[in-house]
Amino acid sequence: MTLGVGWYTTARGAGSRGMFLAVRNAIDTGTLDARFAHVFCNREQGEDIATDQFFDLVRDTGAPLVTLSSVRFRREHGGARSKPNEPLPEWRDDFDHEVARLVDHHAAEIGVLAGYMLIFTPPFVSQHPILNLHPALPGGPAGTWREVIRHLIRTGASESGAMIHLAIPEVDAGPVAAFCRYAIRGGEYDALWNALGDPATLDGTAIEASALFARIREAQMAYEAPLLVSALQAFADGRMHALPGRIVDAHGQDAQPLDLTSDVETRRARGE
């Protein structure tokens, strides 16, 4: 089945652009049986040069581009800015209601968050199955990619990975669909660990300035896009299905997370 993918992004930088290109290239080469049902961005033309360049890329694919500026919407509605660890302001419900009205014209079986800098409200994710990528193994460190790497180094971890999970009203708590793992010990890593010294004696700034931190970040970025492509193909194959709040297998039962490490390594070897 050709999977209809709804893409959600703020398109601020190279990371989200690279993710989009990886999926587009996999579709074009036939290694992913999917299509872009729509690409939604919470910025509009003229707000940012990087986003405008991404819009040109989307138009080149022929995918339906849907935009609604969250900044303009907030100002027009006299809304307050969202604050960490506080409930979303009221205007966000209205914004997501309008987003739903716009994207529901396009048939998407599943959504993907790729550099989308807003948190969707509970009604939206309760009605739209959307996948999110987290740069750690299931049960691994929570938080931003920086926090994940700091935790890995401070705990002397031997491996890390990435996972794809379903977005639910509780942030970063949805069921895991798929994951991959990679080593951060052995080979070139050992010299970087040795050069770092005892991480217990270093503060966060020193850890982030280390070559080990930079190398782990490279690994994160190298594995994220192939994992996303492999996970989307698993949905296209019918090995998994996304429902609001649930990932189910081909028999309609709650699915166990798929270890796609082998698939991801094959895609990486092919340069995908």
N, C-alpha and C positions, 0 to 999 in steps of 0.2 A: 504494500500500500504506500502510495506517495504521501508522505507526512506533511501536513500543512503547518508551518511554523510561524507563530507570531513573535516578532523580535521587539524587545523593549530596551531602549538605550538613551542615554543623554549624549553620547558620542563626544566625550570630552577629549579623548586622547587615543594613543596608538594601541592600547590594550584592547579596547572594545572594537576598534577598527580591525585589528588582527583577527579577533574572534569571528567577526562577520565575514572576512575574507576567507578564513579557513572553511567555514560552512559553505560559502558560495562556491569555492573551488571544489569541495567534495561533491556538491550537487552537479557542477559542470562536468566533472570527470566520471561521474556515475558511481562513485563509491558511497554516496549517501542518497537514498531514495526519498527526497524531500523537496519542498518548494517554500519560498517565503510567501506566506499568506498575506502578511503585512509587516511593515517596519514602523514602529511608533517611536517618536522622540518627543520629550517634554521641552524641547527648544524649537524655535521657528527660524526660518531663513533670516539671516542678518544678525542673529544674537551672538554668534561666535564663529570665527573663521574655521576652526577645526570641525565644528558641527556642519557648517556649510559644505566643507569638502566631503564629509561623510554623505551628505545628501546627494552630492553629485555621483558618488559611488553607488548609492542605492538606485538612483535613476538609471544608471548604466545597466543594472541587472533587470530592470523592468518591474521590480517588486513595488507594490502599492506603498507609497510613503504617506504616513499620517502624522501630523504634528499638532501639538497644542502646548504653548508656552506656559509652564507652571509659574514662572516669574510674573508674566503679564496677568495670568489668571489670579494670582494672589493679590497683586496690586489692585486690580479691578474690583476685587471682592473685599478689599480692606482687611485681608487676613494677616495674621502674625506668622513669622518664620517658625518652622519646626525646630524643636530643641531636643537634644539627646536625652534619653531616659524620661521624657515627658510624653503625655498623650498627643497624638497628632491634632493640629488645630482643625476647627470645623470645616474650613474651606477645602481641606483635603478630601473629605467625603464627596463634596460637590465636584471637585476636579476629577476624581476617579470615576464618578458617575458619567461625566462627559467623555472621559477616555473610553469607557465601556461602550457608550453610544457610538463613538467613532469607529472603534476596531471591530465591533460585533457585526459590521457590514461585511467583514471578510472572514471566510471560513478557516479558522485555525484549530487544529486538534490539540496543539500544545504551544505554550509560550516559553520564551527564554529571556531571562534577565542578563543583559550584557553591558555592564557599565551604566545601569540605570540608577541614578543618584537619589531617587525617592523611594520610600517604603510604601508599598501598596496598602490600602486600607483593607480591613477584614472582609467587607462585602465583595471587593473586587477579587481577592484571591480565593474566596469561597465559591466564586462562580467561574473562575478562569484558571485551569491548571497551568501553572507556570513553574519552570525549572530555574534553579539558582545554582551557581557554582561556588564551592567553598574550597580554599586551598589547604585542605588537611584531610587525613583519613577519617572515616566514621569513628566517632568517639575521641578524635584528636582535639587539638587546641581550637578554641573558639576565637572570634574577634577578626580584626582586619588581617591582611596578609603580613603586615609588619609585626603584629602581635603574635601571629602564628610562628613566624621565623624566630622571634626572640624566645618564645617558649621552647621551641625545638632545640635551640642552642643552649639555653639555660639548663635543660633537662638532659643534655647529652644524647639526644635521640639518634637512632641508627637509620631510620627511614621516615619518609613522609609520603604525601600523596595528594590527591584531589578527589573531591566527591561532588556529585550532582544530586541535589535534593529538591523536593517539592516545596514551593513557597506556601506557607500557611500563616494565619494571623499572628502566631507567635514567631518572632523573627529568628531565622536560622534553626528552627526546631522541627521542620517538616521531615517526612519519611525520606530515606536515602534511596535513590534509584540505582546509582552506579558509582563506582570508584576505581581508581588505579593507584598503584604504589610505586615508589622509587627509592633507591638507597641514597643516604647522605653520609655514608661511611665507606671506607675502602677507596682504592684508586686515588684520584686527585684530591678527594675530600680529606684524607688522613693528614696531608701536609697542612691543609687549611685549619683543621682542628688543632694541630700541634702549634701552629703559629698564633692561634688565638690565645692560648694559655687557659687559665682557669676561668670559665665564664662566671663563676660565683663572685669573682672579684671585680667584674666589669659592670658598669651601668648600661642602661639601654642605648645611650648615644655611642658608647664605645663598641657595643655589639653591632649596631647598625653600620658603623664605619668599617667593619672588618670585611676581609675578602671572603670569609666563609658565608657571611650574611648575603653578600652579593651573589655568590655562587648558588646558594639555595634559592634565591629569588629567580635566578635564571632558570633553574629547574622547574619552579612553580609555573612560570610563563610557558615553558616548553611543553608541559604536559596538559595544560588546561584546555587548549583548543582541540587537540586530538581526542581527549576524553569527551568533550561535548559532542563532537561529531560521532564518535562511537556510541554514545548514549542515545543520540537521536536515531541512529540506525537501528538500535535495539527496539525503540518504539515503533519505527517504521516496519520492522520485521514482525511485530506483534508479540515479541518476548515480554514486553511490558506495555501497560496502558496507564495513562494519567487521568485520574478523576479528581474532582475537587477534594483535597485533603487526603487522597489515597493514591498509592502506586500499586497496581494489581498485575498479576501474571496472566498468562494466556488462558488460565482457567477461572479467572475472576477472583482469585485469592490474593490476600496481601502478599506482595512480592518481597522476596529477599533481595538485598542489594546485589547487583551484578558486579563481579570483579572483572573489569575490562582491561586489566593490565596488559594481557597478551595482545588484544586488539589495538590498544594504544601504542604499544611498542612497534607493532607492524606498520601502523600509519606513520609513526615517526621515522622508521627506517625508509619508508617510501617518500619522505619529505613532505608529508601532508600536514 
